[in-house]
Amino acid sequence: MKGRLVDPDFVFHIQTTSCKDKRFTRHFWCFGPPKKTYKLLRPVIVIDRTFLKGRYRGSLLTAIAIDPSNHIFPLAFSIIDSETTES
């Protein structure tokens, strides 16, 4: 994966229903710098959700924190097929 060559701390996970179907259920990614600087951020995490429209349906989840200068700092992202306990 090219992302790992640039950022060795990049986390990427994708899950499908089965090998036969290959139907998408969820996808998660987090870049390395947010993992390293998390302890310097304010102790509040906001999770936001927006619905995807168009050809691919689902929801985009974002985990966001605030840095000491009151700037928004994205931590992680996830695309899910539907809202379930597992996702």
WONOR-V227451 format. One line per field, one symbol per residue. psi: psi as a letter, one per 20 degrees, with the letter a starting at -180 (. if undefined). burial: + if it has 16 or more other C-alpha atoms within 10 Angstrom, else -. A space follows every 50 residues. Layout:
# WONOR-V227451
psi: ???
burial: ???
This chain:
# WONOR-V227451
psi: phhhhgnijppppqprgrhgglppgrpqqpqgghhhjgiirqkppppqpq pprbgpraqppppqrprijkqpopgrqqpqgrorhh.
burial: --------++--------------++++-+++-+------+--------- -------++++++++++-----+++++++++------
